[in-house]
Amino acid sequence: MNNTEKVEKLLRDYGYPEKAIPRLVREIGPVSYEKVEKLIMPYHDITAGK
């Protein structure tokens, strides 16, 4: 599994909307999976107060 696939899986596991994942992956670009894992939060944590 390459970096992009791992990031896509992480975003899905974190509950990000399927339609947003391609754009997020493009914006994340070449950042390593480990760094992405440390930087992003589960989607439900971000949207909890809305």
PDB file of N, CA, C and O in Angstrom:
ATOM      1  N   MET A   1       0.854  -1.172   0.000  1.00  0.00           N
ATOM      2  CA  MET A   1       0.000   0.000   0.000  1.00  0.00           C
ATOM      3  C   MET A   1       0.903   1.238   0.000  1.00  0.00           C
ATOM      4  O   MET A   1       1.774   1.374   0.860  1.00  0.00           O
ATOM      5  N   ASN A   2       0.694   2.139  -0.965  1.00  0.00           N
ATOM      6  CA  ASN A   2       1.536   3.329  -1.035  1.00  0.00           C
ATOM      7  C   ASN A   2       1.025   4.425  -0.105  1.00  0.00           C
ATOM      8  O   ASN A   2      -0.021   4.271   0.526  1.00  0.00           O
ATOM      9  N   ASN A   3       1.756   5.523  -0.020  1.00  0.00           N
ATOM     10  CA  ASN A   3       1.433   6.614   0.894  1.00  0.00           C
ATOM     11  C   ASN A   3       0.032   7.167   0.636  1.00  0.00           C
ATOM     12  O   ASN A   3      -0.726   7.379   1.583  1.00  0.00           O
ATOM     13  N   THR A   4      -0.321   7.403  -0.616  1.00  0.00           N
ATOM     14  CA  THR A   4      -1.632   7.951  -0.962  1.00  0.00           C
ATOM     15  C   THR A   4      -2.747   7.028  -0.502  1.00  0.00           C
ATOM     16  O   THR A   4      -3.734   7.485   0.075  1.00  0.00           O
ATOM     17  N   GLU A   5      -2.601   5.746  -0.750  1.00  0.00           N
ATOM     18  CA  GLU A   5      -3.625   4.779  -0.328  1.00  0.00           C
ATOM     19  C   GLU A   5      -3.763   4.756   1.190  1.00  0.00           C
ATOM     20  O   GLU A   5      -4.874   4.662   1.713  1.00  0.00           O
ATOM     21  N   LYS A   6      -2.638   4.843   1.898  1.00  0.00           N
ATOM     22  CA  LYS A   6      -2.686   4.837   3.359  1.00  0.00           C
ATOM     23  C   LYS A   6      -3.372   6.094   3.890  1.00  0.00           C
ATOM     24  O   LYS A   6      -4.138   6.029   4.852  1.00  0.00           O
ATOM     25  N   VAL A   7      -3.098   7.234   3.266  1.00  0.00           N
ATOM     26  CA  VAL A   7      -3.746   8.483   3.685  1.00  0.00           C
ATOM     27  C   VAL A   7      -5.243   8.417   3.405  1.00  0.00           C
ATOM     28  O   VAL A   7      -6.046   8.825   4.245  1.00  0.00           O
ATOM     29  N   GLU A   8      -5.630   7.906   2.230  1.00  0.00           N
ATOM     30  CA  GLU A   8      -7.054   7.761   1.902  1.00  0.00           C
ATOM     31  C   GLU A   8      -7.748   6.870   2.924  1.00  0.00           C
ATOM     32  O   GLU A   8      -8.845   7.194   3.381  1.00  0.00           O
ATOM     33  N   LYS A   9      -7.134   5.771   3.283  1.00  0.00           N
ATOM     34  CA  LYS A   9      -7.720   4.852   4.264  1.00  0.00           C
ATOM     35  C   LYS A   9      -7.848   5.540   5.624  1.00  0.00           C
ATOM     36  O   LYS A   9      -8.866   5.394   6.300  1.00  0.00           O
ATOM     37  N   LEU A  10      -6.828   6.283   6.022  1.00  0.00           N
ATOM     38  CA  LEU A  10      -6.866   6.997   7.293  1.00  0.00           C
ATOM     39  C   LEU A  10      -8.021   7.996   7.307  1.00  0.00           C
ATOM     40  O   LEU A  10      -8.753   8.081   8.293  1.00  0.00           O
ATOM     41  N   LEU A  11      -8.191   8.749   6.225  1.00  0.00           N
ATOM     42  CA  LEU A  11      -9.289   9.710   6.149  1.00  0.00           C
ATOM     43  C   LEU A  11     -10.642   9.013   6.236  1.00  0.00           C
ATOM     44  O   LEU A  11     -11.550   9.493   6.915  1.00  0.00           O
ATOM     45  N   ARG A  12     -10.775   7.882   5.550  1.00  0.00           N
ATOM     46  CA  ARG A  12     -12.033   7.118   5.628  1.00  0.00           C
ATOM     47  C   ARG A  12     -12.258   6.597   7.050  1.00  0.00           C
ATOM     48  O   ARG A  12     -13.366   6.677   7.579  1.00  0.00           O
ATOM     49  N   ASP A  13     -11.215   6.072   7.650  1.00  0.00           N
ATOM     50  CA  ASP A  13     -11.316   5.552   9.014  1.00  0.00           C
ATOM     51  C   ASP A  13     -11.688   6.658   9.996  1.00  0.00           C
ATOM     52  O   ASP A  13     -12.381   6.411  10.983  1.00  0.00           O
ATOM     53  N   TYR A  14     -11.232   7.863   9.727  1.00  0.00           N
ATOM     54  CA  TYR A  14     -11.522   9.009  10.592  1.00  0.00           C
ATOM     55  C   TYR A  14     -12.881   9.625  10.291  1.00  0.00           C
ATOM     56  O   TYR A  14     -13.286  10.571  10.967  1.00  0.00           O
ATOM     57  N   GLY A  15     -13.597   9.109   9.290  1.00  0.00           N
ATOM     58  CA  GLY A  15     -14.960   9.548   9.018  1.00  0.00           C
ATOM     59  C   GLY A  15     -15.104  10.757   8.117  1.00  0.00           C
ATOM     60  O   GLY A  15     -16.160  11.390   8.095  1.00  0.00           O
ATOM     61  N   TYR A  16     -14.054  11.091   7.368  1.00  0.00           N
ATOM     62  CA  TYR A  16     -14.167  12.230   6.459  1.00  0.00           C
ATOM     63  C   TYR A  16     -15.124  11.878   5.328  1.00  0.00           C
ATOM     64  O   TYR A  16     -15.177  10.724   4.901  1.00  0.00           O
ATOM     65  N   PRO A  17     -15.890  12.869   4.831  1.00  0.00           N
ATOM     66  CA  PRO A  17     -16.838  12.610   3.732  1.00  0.00           C
ATOM     67  C   PRO A  17     -16.114  12.098   2.493  1.00  0.00           C
ATOM     68  O   PRO A  17     -15.067  12.624   2.115  1.00  0.00           O
ATOM     69  N   GLU A  18     -16.663  11.092   1.877  1.00  0.00           N
ATOM     70  CA  GLU A  18     -16.052  10.457   0.704  1.00  0.00           C
ATOM     71  C   GLU A  18     -15.769  11.470  -0.400  1.00  0.00           C
ATOM     72  O   GLU A  18     -14.735  11.384  -1.063  1.00  0.00           O
ATOM     73  N   LYS A  19     -16.671  12.426  -0.608  1.00  0.00           N
ATOM     74  CA  LYS A  19     -16.490  13.424  -1.667  1.00  0.00           C
ATOM     75  C   LYS A  19     -15.301  14.344  -1.388  1.00  0.00           C
ATOM     76  O   LYS A  19     -14.724  14.898  -2.324  1.00  0.00           O
ATOM     77  N   ALA A  20     -14.929  14.515  -0.134  1.00  0.00           N
ATOM     78  CA  ALA A  20     -13.844  15.428   0.226  1.00  0.00           C
ATOM     79  C   ALA A  20     -12.469  14.762   0.158  1.00  0.00           C
ATOM     80  O   ALA A  20     -11.456  15.457   0.079  1.00  0.00           O
ATOM     81  N   ILE A  21     -12.418  13.451   0.185  1.00  0.00           N
ATOM     82  CA  ILE A  21     -11.139  12.745   0.277  1.00  0.00           C
ATOM     83  C   ILE A  21     -10.198  13.038  -0.894  1.00  0.00           C
ATOM     84  O   ILE A  21      -9.022  13.304  -0.647  1.00  0.00           O
ATOM     85  N   PRO A  22     -10.645  13.005  -2.154  1.00  0.00           N
ATOM     86  CA  PRO A  22      -9.699  13.302  -3.248  1.00  0.00           C
ATOM     87  C   PRO A  22      -9.065  14.689  -3.120  1.00  0.00           C
ATOM     88  O   PRO A  22      -7.866  14.845  -3.354  1.00  0.00           O
ATOM     89  N   ARG A  23      -9.854  15.686  -2.755  1.00  0.00           N
ATOM     90  CA  ARG A  23      -9.326  17.043  -2.597  1.00  0.00           C
ATOM     91  C   ARG A  23      -8.336  17.104  -1.441  1.00  0.00           C
ATOM     92  O   ARG A  23      -7.282  17.729  -1.560  1.00  0.00           O
ATOM     93  N   LEU A  24      -8.660  16.468  -0.337  1.00  0.00           N
ATOM     94  CA  LEU A  24      -7.762  16.459   0.813  1.00  0.00           C
ATOM     95  C   LEU A  24      -6.442  15.776   0.481  1.00  0.00           C
ATOM     96  O   LEU A  24      -5.378  16.254   0.874  1.00  0.00           O
ATOM     97  N   VAL A  25      -6.505  14.670  -0.235  1.00  0.00           N
ATOM     98  CA  VAL A  25      -5.286  13.948  -0.626  1.00  0.00           C
ATOM     99  C   VAL A  25      -4.418  14.834  -1.515  1.00  0.00           C
ATOM    100  O   VAL A  25      -3.197  14.856  -1.360  1.00  0.00           O
ATOM    101  N   ARG A  26      -5.043  15.571  -2.452  1.00  0.00           N
ATOM    102  CA  ARG A  26      -4.274  16.489  -3.314  1.00  0.00           C
ATOM    103  C   ARG A  26      -3.616  17.586  -2.481  1.00  0.00           C
ATOM    104  O   ARG A  26      -2.460  17.939  -2.714  1.00  0.00           O
ATOM    105  N   GLU A  27      -4.351  18.121  -1.517  1.00  0.00           N
ATOM    106  CA  GLU A  27      -3.807  19.199  -0.686  1.00  0.00           C
ATOM    107  C   GLU A  27      -2.694  18.700   0.236  1.00  0.00           C
ATOM    108  O   GLU A  27      -1.729  19.418   0.497  1.00  0.00           O
ATOM    109  N   ILE A  28      -2.833  17.487   0.720  1.00  0.00           N
ATOM    110  CA  ILE A  28      -1.808  16.907   1.596  1.00  0.00           C
ATOM    111  C   ILE A  28      -0.532  16.667   0.807  1.00  0.00           C
ATOM    112  O   ILE A  28       0.572  16.851   1.320  1.00  0.00           O
ATOM    113  N   GLY A  29      -0.693  16.253  -0.453  1.00  0.00           N
ATOM    114  CA  GLY A  29       0.445  16.056  -1.345  1.00  0.00           C
ATOM    115  C   GLY A  29       1.445  15.038  -0.839  1.00  0.00           C
ATOM    116  O   GLY A  29       1.067  13.947  -0.413  1.00  0.00           O
ATOM    117  N   PRO A  30       2.716  15.389  -0.883  1.00  0.00           N
ATOM    118  CA  PRO A  30       3.771  14.420  -0.576  1.00  0.00           C
ATOM    119  C   PRO A  30       4.104  14.266   0.913  1.00  0.00           C
ATOM    120  O   PRO A  30       5.120  13.662   1.259  1.00  0.00           O
ATOM    121  N   VAL A  31       3.265  14.801   1.786  1.00  0.00           N
ATOM    122  CA  VAL A  31       3.531  14.679   3.224  1.00  0.00           C
ATOM    123  C   VAL A  31       3.466  13.208   3.615  1.00  0.00           C
ATOM    124  O   VAL A  31       2.597  12.476   3.140  1.00  0.00           O
ATOM    125  N   SER A  32       4.367  12.778   4.464  1.00  0.00           N
ATOM    126  CA  SER A  32       4.412  11.365   4.857  1.00  0.00           C
ATOM    127  C   SER A  32       3.170  10.970   5.656  1.00  0.00           C
ATOM    128  O   SER A  32       2.557  11.792   6.337  1.00  0.00           O
ATOM    129  N   TYR A  33       2.826   9.711   5.554  1.00  0.00           N
ATOM    130  CA  TYR A  33       1.672   9.171   6.280  1.00  0.00           C
ATOM    131  C   TYR A  33       1.792   9.435   7.772  1.00  0.00           C
ATOM    132  O   TYR A  33       0.813   9.820   8.411  1.00  0.00           O
ATOM    133  N   GLU A  34       2.965   9.237   8.329  1.00  0.00           N
ATOM    134  CA  GLU A  34       3.171   9.411   9.761  1.00  0.00           C
ATOM    135  C   GLU A  34       2.887  10.846  10.190  1.00  0.00           C
ATOM    136  O   GLU A  34       2.299  11.079  11.246  1.00  0.00           O
ATOM    137  N   LYS A  35       3.303  11.797   9.374  1.00  0.00           N
ATOM    138  CA  LYS A  35       3.059  13.212   9.694  1.00  0.00           C
ATOM    139  C   LYS A  35       1.571  13.534   9.567  1.00  0.00           C
ATOM    140  O   LYS A  35       1.020  14.247  10.405  1.00  0.00           O
ATOM    141  N   VAL A  36       0.922  13.017   8.532  1.00  0.00           N
ATOM    142  CA  VAL A  36      -0.514  13.237   8.348  1.00  0.00           C
ATOM    143  C   VAL A  36      -1.274  12.673   9.547  1.00  0.00           C
ATOM    144  O   VAL A  36      -2.191  13.309  10.068  1.00  0.00           O
ATOM    145  N   GLU A  37      -0.889  11.496   9.970  1.00  0.00           N
ATOM    146  CA  GLU A  37      -1.548  10.841  11.096  1.00  0.00           C
ATOM    147  C   GLU A  37      -1.461  11.699  12.357  1.00  0.00           C
ATOM    148  O   GLU A  37      -2.396  11.715  13.158  1.00  0.00           O
ATOM    149  N   LYS A  38      -0.357  12.407  12.539  1.00  0.00           N
ATOM    150  CA  LYS A  38      -0.185  13.257  13.716  1.00  0.00           C
ATOM    151  C   LYS A  38      -0.931  14.583  13.582  1.00  0.00           C
ATOM    152  O   LYS A  38      -1.314  15.182  14.587  1.00  0.00           O
ATOM    153  N   LEU A  39      -1.139  15.046  12.342  1.00  0.00           N
ATOM    154  CA  LEU A  39      -1.705  16.372  12.121  1.00  0.00           C
ATOM    155  C   LEU A  39      -3.226  16.424  12.051  1.00  0.00           C
ATOM    156  O   LEU A  39      -3.822  17.418  12.466  1.00  0.00           O
ATOM    157  N   ILE A  40      -3.861  15.386  11.541  1.00  0.00           N
ATOM    158  CA  ILE A  40      -5.310  15.468  11.351  1.00  0.00           C
ATOM    159  C   ILE A  40      -6.058  14.872  12.533  1.00  0.00           C
ATOM    160  O   ILE A  40      -5.526  14.067  13.298  1.00  0.00           O
ATOM    161  N   MET A  41      -7.307  15.296  12.654  1.00  0.00           N
ATOM    162  CA  MET A  41      -8.181  14.791  13.710  1.00  0.00           C
ATOM    163  C   MET A  41      -9.318  14.009  13.073  1.00  0.00           C
ATOM    164  O   MET A  41      -9.637  14.216  11.902  1.00  0.00           O
ATOM    165  N   PRO A  42      -9.928  13.115  13.836  1.00  0.00           N
ATOM    166  CA  PRO A  42     -11.132  12.466  13.322  1.00  0.00           C
ATOM    167  C   PRO A  42     -12.185  13.521  12.988  1.00  0.00           C
ATOM    168  O   PRO A  42     -12.340  14.501  13.716  1.00  0.00           O
ATOM    169  N   TYR A  43     -12.894  13.319  11.903  1.00  0.00           N
ATOM    170  CA  TYR A  43     -13.877  14.275  11.400  1.00  0.00           C
ATOM    171  C   TYR A  43     -14.928  14.590  12.449  1.00  0.00           C
ATOM    172  O   TYR A  43     -15.327  15.746  12.592  1.00  0.00           O
ATOM    173  N   HIS A  44     -15.382  13.587  13.186  1.00  0.00           N
ATOM    174  CA  HIS A  44     -16.430  13.827  14.175  1.00  0.00           C
ATOM    175  C   HIS A  44     -15.944  14.724  15.318  1.00  0.00           C
ATOM    176  O   HIS A  44     -16.757  15.401  15.948  1.00  0.00           O
ATOM    177  N   ASP A  45     -14.649  14.744  15.596  1.00  0.00           N
ATOM    178  CA  ASP A  45     -14.100  15.640  16.612  1.00  0.00           C
ATOM    179  C   ASP A  45     -14.111  17.086  16.114  1.00  0.00           C
ATOM    180  O   ASP A  45     -14.333  18.012  16.894  1.00  0.00           O
ATOM    181  N   ILE A  46     -13.875  17.275  14.836  1.00  0.00           N
ATOM    182  CA  ILE A  46     -13.846  18.615  14.250  1.00  0.00           C
ATOM    183  C   ILE A  46     -15.259  19.202  14.192  1.00  0.00           C
ATOM    184  O   ILE A  46     -15.449  20.391  14.448  1.00  0.00           O
ATOM    185  N   THR A  47     -16.223  18.389  13.863  1.00  0.00           N
ATOM    186  CA  THR A  47     -17.587  18.869  13.647  1.00  0.00           C
ATOM    187  C   THR A  47     -18.490  18.735  14.875  1.00  0.00           C
ATOM    188  O   THR A  47     -19.681  19.037  14.792  1.00  0.00           O
ATOM    189  N   ALA A  48     -17.959  18.298  15.986  1.00  0.00           N
ATOM    190  CA  ALA A  48     -18.776  18.004  17.174  1.00  0.00           C
ATOM    191  C   ALA A  48     -19.559  19.208  17.676  1.00  0.00           C
ATOM    192  O   ALA A  48     -20.695  19.044  18.122  1.00  0.00           O
ATOM    193  N   GLY A  49     -19.008  20.385  17.622  1.00  0.00           N
ATOM    194  CA  GLY A  49     -19.692  21.551  18.157  1.00  0.00           C
ATOM    195  C   GLY A  49     -20.586  22.264  17.171  1.00  0.00           C
ATOM    196  O   GLY A  49     -21.146  23.309  17.500  1.00  0.00           O
ATOM    197  N   LYS A  50     -20.737  21.739  15.985  1.00  0.00           N
ATOM    198  CA  LYS A  50     -21.503  22.427  14.936  1.00  0.00           C
ATOM    199  C   LYS A  50     -22.899  21.924  14.822  1.00  0.00           C
ATOM    200  O   LYS A  50     -23.663  22.406  13.985  1.00  0.00           O
TER     201      LYS A  50
END
